Amino acid sequence: MSSRPGILRSPGPAVPEHVARRLKAGQLGTRDLTVSTVANIGPGIDFYFAFGVIAVTAGVAAPLTIVAAGIAVVLLASTVAEFTRAEPSAGSFITYVESALGARAAVVTALLVTVGYTVAIAGVFTMSGGLVAMTLSHYTSLNIPWEPLSFVLTVAAIWVTAKGVKLSTAVVGVALLAQVGIMLAVCVAVLVDHAGHLSAAPFSWAHLSGGLSGLSRGFPLALYMFIGWENGPALAEECRDPKRSVPRALYLSIAIATALFVLFAYATVTGFHYDVSPIGRASVPFLTVADHELGGLAILAWLAGIVSVLAALVAASGSQARMLFDGGRTGLLPAPLGRLRAETDTPVNALIAMAAIGLGIIAVWWLTHVIGGQTRSNNPVSLYAEASTMGTIVILVVYLLTNLSLPVFMWRRHRATFSVVRHVVVPVLGSTVLLVPFVELCAPGQPSPYDAFPFVALGLVVCAAAIAGVVVRRDPSAGSEGA
């Protein structure tokens, strides 16, 4: 059994000082993890900006694509739950891959986690100010640049996260209730208004555009809507009973998110009278429906979107920073990332690094548009879509590595509880499901810059492998084997 400090064990006296610091245990329960995870998934922001494309590709039966994505995520979550039941760790994917495949694979995973999640969260940084600017433009004559708003709101969210996991989880909980409550009210208004014309068409395979092909085309974006489901494992070290609460929170949060997404999708399609053409033309279909159904009160739906972005930002920053923190304290990532703020026991260095890189991505993207004279396309929705797609491709590689690691991990370290179904069949199914978004995202004919993203991701994997070789050669003690 490993003595790795990322796993819930007391570090031995030989562990270096920068590794020995641990997150404060016993702060969170199943409810806290579930709330934080659903907020990280972002039922508002992800649905607002993803569903229009899903509806265009999948047709009236777009909710079936969401159901398929929910099932796929359950398969992925099952793998993570098995790891957590055996040896919970704040390092999450990094720890799991390292435990099975060794330090080199762990460094590769740590670098891909850093890049993938930071690029993806850059999209959330963008929409924190972008949606505020869009709301002001929609309801007033003000056209405030979104960039400074994104900077201010990102810094504010990082500040809240740095104050401690208990406070940030409480803030996220209030924000989640507010956004979901408002969105449910919009759904009720739509369903009541169309009570005489409700249809089961959105759940009929016959209304799926192109059948399986339409389902596959919309699947990658539907899967992206669930990104954040892996929030709980990164908070394991701060849980009261991680082996029990983390798996429970994983399944509960996915079930809640799936139910919400399906309801929102059904209400949106119903609000557009089961016609996907205008859904594709609407910038944010759900808000278009809210404007039609609620009139002036629709501003609440716009505000719910803003709250959703900020809640996702706080929740995602906290969980992702903990993965970087664990990589830093075990030598898989730069050591400064593995230090905690004494007053709050939070990984402030990792938070700052993630925020700086994410904001840097936004700055570079903005500069390329200015230099290229494309300021008209310099809108937050474009960057959100590009960052989300690029980040998702990299994160899918991390999911695949984790699935491949589970059978090896359980056979080597927990053979007494090894199960062919749970530890081989389910990970294989999860890996097979991942082939769909890989194929769709890497298919030729993608518009620019999406056509370059698969090659960028491949380049990142190659670079990560090269760096991993150097890191492990210089410090053979990196990771659990040397802890």
Buried (B, 14 or more C-beta within 10 A) or exposed (E): EBBBBBBBBEBEEEBBEBBBBBBBBEBBBBBBBBBBBBBBBBBBBBBBBBBBBBBBBBBBBBBBBBBBBBEBBBBBBBBBBBBBBBBBBBBBBBBBBBBBBBBBBBBBBBBBBBBBBBBBBBBBBBBBBBBBBBBBEBEEEEEEEBBEBBBEBBEBBBEBBBBBBBBBBBBBBEBBBBBBEBBBBBBEBBBEBBEEEEBEBBBEEEBBBEEEEBBBBBBBBBBBBBBBBBBBBBBBBBBEEBBBBBBBBBBBBBBBBBEBBBBBBBBBBBBBEBEBEBBBEBEBBBBBBBBBBBEEBBBBBBBBBBBBBBBBBBBBBBBBBBBBBBBBBBBBBEBEBBBBBEEBBBBBBBBBBBBEBBBEBBEEBBEEBEEEEEEEEBBBBBBBBBBBBBBBBBBBBBBBBBBBBBBBBBEEBBEEEBEEEBBBEBBBBBBEBBEBBBEBBBEEEBEEEBEEBBEBBEEBBEEBBEBBEEBBEEEEBBBBBBB
